[in-house]
Amino acid sequence: MRRRDTNSRRGFLKSTAATTAVTVLSRNAETEAAAEALAAPGPNDKVRIATIGMGIIGFIDTDCALKTPGVELVAAADLYEGRRTRVKEKYGDHVSTHVDYREILDRKDVDAVLLCVPDHWHSAMSIEAMKAGKPVYCEKPMVQTLAEGPDVINAQHETKAVFQVGSQFASSIVFDKLRDMIAAGAIGKVNVVEARYNRNSSLGAWQYTLPLDASPDTVDWDRFLGKAPKRPFDATRFFRWRNYQDYGTAVAGDLFVHLLTAIHHATGSHGPTKVAAMGGLRYWDDGRDVYDAILSLLDYPATQAHPAFTVSLQCDFEDGGGDATSFRFIGDEGVISTDLDSLKLERKGISWPTAEQELKGYNSVQTFSKAQQEAIAAKLAKEPRKASARTAYSGPETFKPPAGYDPRYDHFVKFFTSVRKGDPVYEDAVFGYRAAAPALLCNASLYESKLINWDPVKMQVVG
């Protein structure tokens, strides 16, 4: 994954003079001009897109993509009749709708495709689309299984296609700023990262509403199954596919991949070498065969990009305190916390006791004989006191993106710039796999009750 071009629409977010004041940015005329300079097409530079899979994310991604200047929707595909109808209701009768996604790949008027389909279709459709010469924006996780990752990577390398994974945290200015703060020594050496993505509602736990007309007549069930095991029509499985291992990647594949994308972007890491996870089905016992709560530990080795650190990931669909996504990047000199809407730096560092605290505080000295206490006191009086080495950081301590900021839009801006200009994509297949693989390993660790070793450079299981 290459670093963002400093001439992009986020160039105005460069670090300014040292300050501890709150940084608040607005989308003023200069900012909008930068966005237009990045995304505005020439007279013959319109990008015509087609979205394959018009579920929740399909509509969200399409709406966001269409906000990018010069992008036009010409076709969409979905296996449910009602969603094909909704496409025309929302975007117009001129938008062609299809059941078979291959018809879209054959169209000459489709310049790029958005893949917003169930996870078990990601790799196959991505590879077919790239071989058909279509730039691809594929929703996360990039693959459903570890074995599929190398095939997608090879397809991108062989076809040299524009292929970007849709995990928008990779393009977030919040994590850009966090990355820059870490690189500037704001928290010293990172040693632990804590991240959580919790929910507390039925819809958040994937109990989506089923249409009243769902039937084999309105849903192409056999096409949906694809490589998955054959079974009779089941509307719940079709519309709530994330709840089943046959089609989805469970909580980790859906949400941990976001957390890992952000962590890898902020630290420059390729991934962990050890993965362990525990969890289970604790509340949403509705027939699903995936868990609804998981805790994972991932160990990251020291590299040229970063020191060794350990990651703690949590996802709890029954968080009675409320749904929340947050990170804490912890170093020996400070902590950066974010809830995605803002960043906060606290710099306290490692503390060392005064002579008085060492002699009379919560320490072992008072348990020694009086002679030893006096000897230690005399020794301490002659020694210089220890103090933590502090990085010379003088940057901002807080950061807040513009009101209404949407990293998904930035992610699409980057994608369509690559489509138009042939620039390297921001989140390519290698980066996408390195974010997806540890999430899938969390599933494997939980299901198999074992620690898993991973080589993040070669991208393969060890042992």
C-alpha positions as CSV (number, residue, x, y, z in Angstrom):
1,M,0.0,0.0,0.0
2,R,1.6,3.3,-1.0
3,R,1.5,6.4,1.0
4,R,-1.1,8.9,0.1
5,D,-0.1,11.6,-2.5
6,T,0.5,14.8,-0.6
7,N,-1.3,16.7,-3.4
8,S,-4.6,14.9,-2.6
9,R,-7.7,16.5,-1.2
10,R,-6.3,15.8,2.3
11,G,-3.2,17.8,1.7
12,F,-4.6,20.6,3.7
13,L,-4.4,18.4,6.8
14,K,-0.6,18.6,7.0
15,S,0.8,19.1,10.5
16,T,0.9,22.8,11.3
17,A,2.9,24.7,14.0
18,A,3.3,23.1,17.4
19,T,0.1,23.4,19.4
20,T,-1.9,21.8,22.1
21,A,-5.2,23.4,21.0
22,V,-8.0,21.4,19.5
23,T,-7.6,21.1,15.7
24,V,-11.0,21.7,14.0
25,L,-11.1,21.7,10.2
26,S,-13.9,22.8,8.0
27,R,-14.7,22.1,4.4
28,N,-14.0,25.6,3.1
29,A,-13.5,26.7,-0.4
30,E,-9.9,25.7,-0.5
31,T,-10.7,22.2,0.7
32,E,-13.4,21.7,-1.8
33,A,-11.1,23.0,-4.6
34,A,-8.6,20.3,-3.6
35,A,-11.3,17.7,-3.8
36,E,-12.3,18.9,-7.3
37,A,-8.8,19.0,-8.5
38,L,-8.3,15.3,-7.5
39,A,-11.6,14.0,-8.7
40,A,-13.0,16.2,-11.5
41,P,-13.0,14.4,-14.8
42,G,-12.2,15.8,-18.2
43,P,-14.8,16.0,-20.9
44,N,-14.5,12.4,-21.9
45,D,-13.5,11.1,-18.5
46,K,-16.8,10.0,-16.9
47,V,-16.6,6.8,-15.0
48,R,-19.6,4.5,-15.5
49,I,-20.1,2.1,-12.7
50,A,-22.1,-1.0,-12.0
51,T,-22.8,-2.3,-8.5
52,I,-23.1,-6.1,-8.0
53,G,-25.1,-6.9,-4.9
54,M,-27.7,-4.2,-3.9
55,G,-28.0,-5.0,-0.2
56,I,-27.5,-2.5,2.6
57,I,-23.9,-1.8,1.7
58,G,-24.6,-2.0,-2.0
59,F,-26.9,1.0,-1.7
60,I,-24.6,2.8,0.7
61,D,-21.5,2.3,-1.5
62,T,-23.4,3.3,-4.6
63,D,-24.7,6.5,-3.0
64,C,-21.2,7.4,-1.8
65,A,-19.6,6.6,-5.1
66,L,-22.1,8.8,-7.0
67,K,-21.0,11.8,-4.8
68,T,-17.6,11.7,-6.5
69,P,-17.6,14.1,-9.5
70,G,-17.9,12.4,-12.8
71,V,-19.3,9.0,-11.7
72,E,-22.5,7.6,-13.2
73,L,-24.4,4.4,-12.4
74,V,-25.4,2.5,-15.5
75,A,-26.1,-1.0,-14.2
76,A,-26.7,-3.1,-11.1
77,A,-27.2,-6.8,-10.3
78,D,-29.0,-8.5,-7.5
79,L,-30.5,-11.9,-6.9
80,Y,-33.7,-10.5,-5.2
81,E,-36.3,-9.1,-7.5
82,G,-37.4,-6.4,-5.0
83,R,-33.9,-4.9,-4.9
84,R,-33.7,-4.7,-8.7
85,T,-37.0,-2.9,-8.6
86,R,-35.7,-0.5,-5.9
87,V,-32.6,0.3,-8.0
88,K,-34.8,1.7,-10.8
89,E,-37.1,3.5,-8.3
90,K,-34.1,5.2,-6.7
91,Y,-31.7,5.8,-9.6
92,G,-34.0,5.8,-12.7
93,D,-35.3,3.5,-15.4
94,H,-32.2,4.1,-17.4
95,V,-30.1,2.0,-15.0
96,S,-30.0,-1.6,-16.3
97,T,-30.7,-4.3,-13.8
98,H,-29.5,-7.9,-14.0
99,V,-29.7,-11.2,-12.1
100,D,-26.5,-12.7,-13.5
101,Y,-23.5,-10.6,-12.6
102,R,-21.6,-11.9,-15.6
103,E,-23.8,-9.9,-17.9
104,I,-22.4,-6.8,-16.3
105,L,-18.8,-7.9,-16.8
106,D,-19.6,-8.4,-20.5
107,R,-20.9,-4.8,-20.9
108,K,-18.7,-2.4,-22.7
109,D,-20.3,0.6,-21.1
110,V,-19.2,-0.4,-17.6
111,D,-15.9,1.2,-16.6
112,A,-15.7,-0.2,-13.0
113,V,-17.6,-2.5,-10.7
114,L,-18.5,-2.3,-7.0
115,L,-18.7,-5.8,-5.4
116,C,-21.0,-5.7,-2.5
117,V,-21.9,-9.3,-2.3
118,P,-21.8,-12.0,0.4
119,D,-18.3,-12.9,1.5
120,H,-18.3,-16.3,-0.2
121,W,-18.5,-14.6,-3.6
122,H,-15.8,-12.0,-3.1
123,S,-12.8,-13.8,-4.5
124,A,-14.5,-15.5,-7.5
125,M,-16.2,-12.2,-8.6
126,S,-13.1,-10.2,-8.0
127,I,-10.9,-12.5,-10.2
128,E,-13.5,-12.7,-12.9
129,A,-14.0,-8.9,-13.0
130,M,-10.2,-8.3,-13.1
131,K,-9.8,-10.8,-16.0
132,A,-12.7,-9.0,-17.8
133,G,-10.7,-5.8,-17.6
134,K,-12.9,-4.1,-15.0
135,P,-11.5,-2.0,-12.2
136,V,-12.9,-3.5,-9.0
137,Y,-13.9,-2.0,-5.6
138,C,-14.5,-5.1,-3.4
139,E,-16.1,-4.8,0.0
140,K,-14.2,-6.2,2.9
141,P,-13.1,-8.8,3.9
142,M,-11.3,-9.4,0.6
143,V,-11.8,-13.2,0.9
144,Q,-13.8,-15.7,2.8
145,T,-11.0,-18.2,3.3
146,L,-7.2,-18.0,3.7
147,A,-6.8,-20.2,0.6
148,E,-8.5,-17.6,-1.6
149,G,-6.1,-14.7,-0.8
150,P,-3.1,-15.7,-3.0
151,D,-5.5,-16.2,-6.0
152,V,-6.8,-12.7,-5.7
153,I,-3.3,-11.2,-5.3
154,N,-2.0,-13.2,-8.3
155,A,-5.0,-12.0,-10.4
156,Q,-4.2,-8.4,-9.6
157,H,-0.6,-8.8,-10.4
158,E,-1.2,-10.7,-13.6
159,T,-4.0,-8.4,-15.0
160,K,-2.5,-5.2,-13.5
161,A,-6.1,-4.3,-12.7
162,V,-7.2,-1.5,-10.5
163,F,-8.4,-3.5,-7.5
164,Q,-9.2,-1.8,-4.2
165,V,-10.6,-3.3,-1.0
166,G,-13.4,-1.4,0.6
167,S,-12.3,-0.9,4.2
168,Q,-12.6,2.8,4.5
169,F,-10.5,3.2,7.7
170,A,-7.5,2.9,5.4
171,S,-8.4,6.3,3.9
172,S,-9.5,8.0,7.1
173,I,-7.9,11.4,7.9
174,V,-8.3,10.4,11.6
175,F,-5.9,7.5,11.1
176,D,-3.6,9.5,8.9
177,K,-3.2,12.0,11.7
178,L,-2.8,9.1,14.2
179,R,-0.1,7.6,12.0
180,D,1.7,10.9,11.8
181,M,1.6,11.4,15.6
182,I,3.0,8.0,16.2
183,A,5.8,8.6,13.7
184,A,6.6,11.9,15.4
185,G,7.1,10.1,18.7
186,A,3.9,11.3,20.4
187,I,3.6,8.1,22.5
188,G,7.2,6.8,22.3
189,K,7.4,3.2,21.4
190,V,4.0,1.5,20.8
191,N,3.6,-1.6,23.0
192,V,-0.1,-2.3,23.1
193,V,-3.1,-1.5,20.9
194,E,-6.6,-2.0,22.3
195,A,-9.6,-1.8,19.8
196,R,-13.2,-2.6,20.1
197,Y,-16.3,-2.6,17.8
198,N,-19.4,-3.3,19.9
199,R,-23.1,-3.3,19.2
200,N,-26.2,-3.5,21.3
201,S,-29.2,-3.9,19.0
202,S,-30.9,-6.6,17.0
203,L,-30.2,-4.8,13.7
204,G,-26.6,-4.4,14.7
205,A,-26.5,-8.1,15.4
206,W,-27.6,-8.8,11.8
207,Q,-31.3,-9.6,12.5
208,Y,-32.3,-7.7,9.3
209,T,-36.0,-7.4,8.3
210,L,-37.1,-10.0,5.7
211,P,-39.3,-8.9,2.8
212,L,-42.8,-10.4,2.8
213,D,-42.5,-11.6,-0.8
214,A,-39.3,-13.6,-0.3
215,S,-39.7,-16.9,-2.2
216,P,-38.0,-19.0,-4.8
217,D,-39.9,-17.0,-7.3
218,T,-38.4,-13.7,-6.2
219,V,-34.9,-14.9,-5.2
220,D,-32.4,-16.8,-7.3
221,W,-31.4,-19.1,-4.5
222,D,-29.2,-21.5,-6.4
223,R,-27.1,-18.7,-7.8
224,F,-26.7,-17.3,-4.3
225,L,-25.4,-20.6,-3.0
226,G,-22.6,-20.7,-5.4
227,K,-19.8,-22.8,-3.9
228,A,-21.7,-23.1,-0.6
229,P,-23.4,-26.4,0.4
230,K,-26.7,-27.1,-1.4
231,R,-29.8,-26.7,0.7
232,P,-33.5,-25.8,0.3
233,F,-34.5,-22.2,-0.1
234,D,-34.2,-20.3,3.2
235,A,-35.1,-16.6,3.2
236,T,-33.4,-16.0,6.6
237,R,-30.1,-17.4,5.2
238,F,-30.4,-15.2,2.1
239,F,-31.1,-11.9,3.8
240,R,-29.2,-12.6,7.0
241,W,-26.3,-14.4,5.4
242,R,-23.7,-12.9,7.8
243,N,-25.1,-15.2,10.5
244,Y,-23.9,-18.4,8.7
245,Q,-20.4,-19.8,8.2
246,D,-21.4,-21.0,4.7
247,Y,-21.6,-17.4,3.3
248,G,-20.0,-15.0,5.8
249,T,-16.9,-14.6,7.9
250,A,-18.6,-14.1,11.3
251,V,-17.9,-11.1,13.6
252,A,-14.2,-11.1,13.0
253,G,-14.4,-11.1,9.3
254,D,-17.0,-8.4,9.2
255,L,-15.6,-6.0,11.9
256,F,-12.2,-7.0,13.1
257,V,-11.0,-6.4,9.6
258,H,-11.9,-2.8,10.0
259,L,-9.9,-2.6,13.2
260,L,-6.9,-4.3,11.7
261,T,-7.0,-2.1,8.6
262,A,-6.7,0.9,10.9
263,I,-4.0,-0.6,13.0
264,H,-1.9,-1.7,10.1
265,H,-2.3,1.7,8.4
266,A,-1.3,3.6,11.6
267,T,1.7,1.5,12.4
268,G,2.9,0.4,8.9
269,S,2.6,-3.2,10.0
270,H,2.3,-6.3,7.8
271,G,0.5,-8.2,10.5
272,P,0.8,-10.5,13.6
273,T,2.8,-13.7,14.0
274,K,0.5,-15.1,16.7
275,V,-3.3,-15.1,16.9
276,A,-5.6,-16.4,19.7
277,A,-9.3,-15.9,20.2
278,M,-12.1,-16.9,22.5
279,G,-15.8,-16.2,22.5
280,G,-19.2,-17.8,21.8
281,L,-22.9,-17.3,21.2
282,R,-24.1,-15.5,24.3
283,Y,-27.3,-13.7,23.4
284,W,-28.5,-13.7,19.8
285,D,-29.4,-17.4,19.7
286,D,-31.6,-17.2,16.7
287,G,-30.4,-20.2,14.6
288,R,-27.2,-18.6,13.5
289,D,-24.1,-20.8,13.6
290,V,-21.6,-18.0,14.4
291,Y,-20.7,-16.4,17.7
292,D,-21.8,-13.0,18.9
293,A,-19.0,-12.1,21.3
294,I,-15.2,-12.5,20.7
295,L,-12.0,-11.4,22.3
296,S,-8.7,-11.8,20.5
297,L,-5.0,-11.3,21.2
298,L,-2.5,-10.8,18.3
299,D,1.2,-10.5,18.8
300,Y,3.1,-8.3,16.4
301,P,6.9,-8.7,16.0
302,A,9.4,-5.8,15.9
303,T,10.1,-4.7,12.3
304,Q,11.8,-1.7,10.7
305,A,8.5,0.0,10.7
306,H,7.6,-0.5,14.3
307,P,8.6,-2.0,17.7
308,A,7.0,-5.3,18.9
309,F,3.4,-4.8,20.3
310,T,0.4,-6.8,21.2
311,V,-3.2,-6.1,20.0
312,S,-6.3,-6.7,21.9
313,L,-9.5,-6.9,19.8
314,Q,-13.1,-7.1,21.1
315,C,-16.5,-7.3,19.5
316,D,-19.6,-7.8,21.7
317,F,-23.0,-7.7,20.1
318,E,-24.7,-7.6,23.5
319,D,-22.9,-4.6,25.0
320,G,-25.5,-3.2,27.4
321,G,-23.5,0.0,27.7
322,G,-24.2,0.9,24.1
323,D,-22.6,0.3,20.7
324,A,-19.1,1.9,20.3
325,T,-16.0,1.7,18.2
326,S,-12.8,2.9,19.8
327,F,-9.0,2.5,19.8
328,R,-6.2,3.1,22.3
329,F,-2.6,3.1,21.0
330,I,-0.4,2.8,24.0
331,G,3.3,3.6,24.1
332,D,5.8,4.1,26.9
333,E,5.4,7.9,26.7
334,G,1.7,8.3,26.1
335,V,-1.6,7.1,24.8
336,I,-3.6,8.1,21.8
337,S,-7.3,7.4,22.0
338,T,-9.9,7.7,19.3
339,D,-13.6,7.0,18.8
340,L,-13.3,7.8,15.1
341,D,-14.7,11.3,15.6
342,S,-11.7,12.7,17.3
343,L,-8.2,11.9,18.6
344,K,-6.8,12.6,22.1
345,L,-3.2,12.4,23.2
346,E,-2.2,11.9,26.9
347,R,1.5,12.1,27.7
348,K,2.4,10.9,31.1
349,G,5.1,8.4,30.4
350,I,6.7,5.9,32.8
351,S,7.0,7.3,36.3
352,W,9.9,6.8,38.7
353,P,9.5,7.1,42.5
354,T,11.2,9.9,44.5
355,A,13.6,8.9,47.2
356,E,10.8,9.5,49.7
357,Q,8.4,7.3,47.8
358,E,10.9,4.5,47.5
359,L,11.7,4.6,51.2
360,K,8.2,5.1,52.6
361,G,5.8,4.4,49.8
362,Y,4.2,1.1,48.6
363,N,7.6,-0.6,48.4
364,S,9.5,-3.3,50.2
365,V,12.0,-1.0,52.0
366,Q,9.8,-0.7,55.1
367,T,9.8,-4.4,55.6
368,F,13.6,-4.4,55.9
369,S,15.6,-4.0,59.2
370,K,16.2,-0.5,60.4
371,A,19.9,-0.8,59.5
372,Q,19.0,-1.8,55.9
373,Q,16.5,1.1,55.6
374,E,19.2,3.5,56.7
375,A,21.8,2.1,54.3
376,I,19.4,2.3,51.4
377,A,18.5,5.9,52.4
378,A,22.1,6.8,52.3
379,K,22.6,5.1,49.0
380,L,19.6,6.9,47.5
381,A,20.9,10.2,48.7
382,K,24.0,9.9,46.7
383,E,22.4,8.6,43.4
384,P,20.8,10.7,40.7
385,R,17.1,10.1,40.3
386,K,15.9,8.2,37.3
387,A,13.7,10.0,34.8
388,S,12.0,8.8,31.7
389,A,13.5,9.6,28.4
390,R,11.0,11.7,26.5
391,T,10.7,12.1,22.8
392,A,10.9,15.7,21.7
393,Y,7.3,15.8,20.5
394,S,5.6,19.2,20.2
395,G,2.7,18.5,17.8
396,P,-1.1,18.6,18.5
397,E,-2.6,16.7,21.4
398,T,-6.1,16.6,19.9
399,F,-7.6,16.3,16.4
400,K,-11.1,16.5,15.1
401,P,-12.1,15.9,11.4
402,P,-14.6,18.2,9.7
403,A,-18.2,18.0,10.6
404,G,-19.9,15.3,8.5
405,Y,-16.6,13.8,7.4
406,D,-16.9,10.5,5.7
407,P,-13.8,8.3,5.2
408,R,-15.8,6.1,2.8
409,Y,-16.0,9.1,0.4
410,D,-12.3,9.6,0.6
411,H,-11.8,5.9,-0.2
412,F,-13.9,6.2,-3.3
413,V,-12.1,9.4,-4.4
414,K,-8.9,7.4,-4.2
415,F,-10.4,4.5,-6.1
416,F,-11.8,6.6,-9.0
417,T,-8.5,8.5,-9.3
418,S,-6.8,5.2,-9.8
419,V,-9.4,4.2,-12.4
420,R,-8.9,7.5,-14.3
421,K,-5.2,7.9,-14.0
422,G,-3.9,4.4,-13.5
423,D,-2.3,5.4,-10.1
424,P,-1.5,2.6,-7.7
425,V,-4.6,1.9,-5.6
426,Y,-4.6,2.8,-1.9
427,E,-5.7,-0.6,-0.5
428,D,-4.6,-3.2,-2.9
429,A,-5.0,-7.0,-2.7
430,V,-1.8,-7.5,-0.6
431,F,-2.9,-5.0,2.0
432,G,-6.4,-6.3,1.9
433,Y,-5.3,-9.9,2.5
434,R,-3.0,-8.8,5.3
435,A,-6.0,-7.2,7.0
436,A,-8.4,-10.1,6.3
437,A,-6.1,-13.0,7.1
438,P,-5.6,-12.2,10.9
439,A,-9.4,-11.7,11.2
440,L,-10.0,-15.1,9.6
441,L,-7.3,-16.6,11.9
442,C,-9.3,-15.3,14.9
443,N,-12.2,-17.4,13.6
444,A,-10.0,-20.4,13.2
445,S,-8.5,-20.0,16.7
446,L,-12.0,-19.7,18.3
447,Y,-13.5,-22.6,16.4
448,E,-10.5,-24.9,16.9
449,S,-9.5,-23.7,20.4
450,K,-5.8,-23.2,19.6
451,L,-3.1,-20.6,19.1
452,I,-2.2,-20.0,15.4
453,N,1.2,-18.9,14.1
454,W,1.2,-16.7,11.0
455,D,4.0,-15.4,8.7
456,P,2.8,-11.9,7.8
457,V,5.5,-11.4,5.2
458,K,4.9,-14.7,3.3
459,M,1.2,-14.5,4.3
460,Q,0.9,-18.1,5.3
461,V,0.2,-20.2,8.4
462,V,3.3,-21.5,10.1
463,G,3.4,-25.0,11.6
